[in-house]
Amino acid sequence: MFRKEDAASLTFLGLYSLQHRGEESCGITSFDGAEFFVHKGMGLVGDVFTPDTLKRLRGYQAIGHVRYSTTGSSVERNIQPLFVNSNQGSISLAHNGNLVNSKQLRDCLERQGTIFYSTSDSEIILHLMMRSKKATLLEKLTYALNKVKGAYSLVIMDNNGIVGVRDPLGFRPLCIGKIGGAYVLSSETCALDLVGAEFVREVLPGEIVVIDKDGLHSHIFAESASHAFCAFEFVYFSRPDSYTMGENVHLVREKMGRQLAREHPVKADVVVGVPDSGTSAALGFSKESKIPLEVGMIRNHYIGRTFIQPYQERRELGVKLKVNLIKKILAGKRIVIVDDSIVRGTTSRIRVKNFRDAGAKEVHLRISCPPHRFGCYYGIDFPAKQSLVAHNKKISEIKNFLGVESLGYLSIEGMFKCLPSRQAGLPGTKNDFCIACWKGNYPIRVKEFDKLALEKQHV
């Protein structure tokens, strides 16, 4: 947020809209023309920020971040935005994504005497900027970006303004909005809607946008013949009311549900979507199959990521805490459960058991994306491939493991029929999307030692 009175409060509202992108920690840095102010904490946006803390975040420009850990452990020192105050000036940085050469760069910088405060790969970018002999922020940033490899959408702030960056392959989203004469940068358009900003456009892959007192300036720091926007953003990660690549996410998911019904038809009495991520696809499945859609599951919106639990009993309790079943709708019925994905399979297996206990006559499972067989090294917290239920199992084996009458995944070809055909201003090909978690064809090679380090974080 730049050139807007009470920028921190609007940034706070924006973070509320983006809470689904990270429930672990959050933070805001603001600047009033003379001094920087920082407030960060573990927990949800509504818990970390109070009216009093927001009053202390004075200024006409601010950046914020919500986090869940991929690279870097879940500790306070890794909360973003990161902030550095040096003889070269003050800089604050927020990063969405993963650097795949972080270990190599960190080792090199430490040998040169750099002292790291956090274990986050995001701090590497700040240190590279500080080590650059270039004069301007843009030049320092370009120097750092030419060293790093991987997935990154960045928002950076100094005393002159704010900067937005997307990596050359465009893995993670970033868009530009405007409120009167003030500019806003956000991962998703849903945050623009809440603060009353008009969508301007998406930041392009390989683009740096500098927003200062003279307006918005675009700089292309790297070009790529192909791009790799994360297709899982459409399947699960983005909020349904957001627009990406010119398409509404809910409507794309509904198309996926329709295609899923064509590919895996089934005789059943009721379609039930897993809230909230499977709701849009379930609607599409119901419309295409003509099987009635029912609200058979009620989500508790005050429960976070409870499925990540170390013991089986706690996992089962976590699933029950997160959703409750309406037995009167399910009892004696042939049920089609529509969900966005299966990762380890533990939650899905417990859910199927709960449907059986509720009296379901048959349970059929339909998944609105292909089977996840490979880990992600670009910012989605999938576990190492050995922990993925589909990595070394056939569909029939997964079906038996989950205990369902039938199991159907959306095909990769079917998924591409539903995704937008092109990114804004870019030619549309299959290379526009990263599908490495399904196919294993990683757009950026991951060095073995970095790959092992990332897998240790994911396990």
C-alpha positions, 0 to 999 in steps of 0.5 A, a space after each residue: 500500500 503506497 500513498 494512502 492515509 492509515 495505510 497499515 489499517 488497510 493492509 490489515 484488512 487486506 491480510 484478513 482477506 488473504 488469511 487462507 494463504 497462511 495461518 501460522 504468523 503475520 506482520 505489517 511494516 509501515 513508514 510515515 516519512 521519517 520512521 519505520 514501524 513493525 509489528 509481527 506475531 504468531 497466530 491469525 491476523 485478528 489475534 496479532 493485531 489490535 486497534 492499539 497496535 494498528 494505531 502505532 503503525 503510523 504512515 502512508 505506506 505499508 506492507 504485510 504478510 501472512 505465513 505458513 512455513 515451507 523453507 524455514 521453521 515455525 518460529 518468531 524470527 521467521 515471521 515476515 515482513 523481514 526488516 533490515 536497518 543498515 547504513 545503506 538504508 532501511 528495507 522491509 521484504 515479504 516473500 511468497 514462494 521458495 528459492 531452490 538454491 537457498 542452501 548454496 547461497 546461504 553457505 556462500 554468504 556465511 563463508 563471506 561473513 554474513 550473519 543470518 537472523 532467520 532460517 527463512 530463504 527470504 532473508 537471502 534476498 535482503 543480504 544479497 541486496 545489502 552486499 551489492 555495490 549498486 546505487 539504487 534500490 532497483 539496481 540492488 534488487 536486480 543484482 539479487 534477483 540474478 543470483 536467486 533461483 526458484 519461485 518468488 513473488 515479492 513486495 519490498 518497501 523502503 523510504 521511497 515507496 514499494 516494489 513488487 516482483 514476480 519471478 521469470 516463470 511466474 510461479 506465484 500470483 501478484 496483482 496491482 490495484 488502485 484506490 484513487 491515487 494510491 496503489 496496492 499490491 496483493 497476491 489475490 484480487 479478493 484483498 483489493 475488493 475488501 479495501 475498495 481498490 480497483 484491479 489494474 493488472 497482474 504483475 508479469 513474470 520477470 517484472 519489477 514494478 516500482 511505485 513511488 511519488 512519480 507513479 508506477 514504473 515497470 522494469 523487465 529484469 528477465 524474460 522466459 520463453 515459457 512460464 509456470 504458474 502454479 495450477 494448484 492455485 486454481 485447484 485449492 490455494 486461491 480464494 474462490 472469489 479471486 480472479 487470476 489470469 482473467 478468470 474467476 477461481 470459483 468458476 474454474 473449479 466449477 468447470 473442473 467439477 463438470 469435467 470430473 463428472 464426465 470422466 468419472 460418472 457414478 450412480 448415486 443419490 447425493 453429491 457432497 462437497 468438502 467445505 470449503 475447497 471442494 464446494 465449487 467443484 461439487 457444484 459443477 459435478 452436481 450440475 453435470 451429473 444431475 445428482 442433487 447437491 446437498 450440504 452434508 458437511 458443516 465446517 467449523 470456521 474457527 478451526 485452523 489446519 488441524 489435519 497436521 497432527 502427529 498421532 492418529 487419535 489427534 488426526 481423527 479428532 482434528 477431522 471431527 473438529 473441522 467438519 461435522 456431518 448431517 446424518 439425516 441427509 447421509 443415512 441410507 444414501 449413495 454418496 459422492 464426496 467431491 474434494 480438491 485433492 488427496 495428500 497423505 490420504 489420512 484425512 480422507 480415510 478418516 472422513 470416509 469412515 465418518 460417512 460410514 458411521 453416519 449411515 452412508 450406504 455407499 461412498 464414492 470419492 471424486 477429486 478435482 485434480 490429478 493424483 499428487 505423486 511428487 513434492 513441491 519445491 516452489 512454495 506449496 507445503 506438500 510433504 516429500 513424495 514418499 509421504 504422498 499416498 499416490 506416489 507409489 500406489 495405483 488408483 485401485 490401491 488408493 481406493 482400497 486404502 481409503 475404503 471407498 466403492 469408487 475413486 476418480 481423479 480429474 485427468 491432467 488433460 481434463 484439468 487443462 480444458 478448465 484452466 485459463 488458456 493464457 496469462 495476461 499478455 502472454 501466449 497460452 500453452 501448457 508451459 504456462 502452468 507448473 504441474 510438477 506435483 502431478 507429473 514430476 517435470 520440475 520447471 527449475 532443476 532442484 540441486 540434490 543438496 537443496 532438494 534434501 534440505 527442502 524435503 527435511 522441512 516437508 516431512 
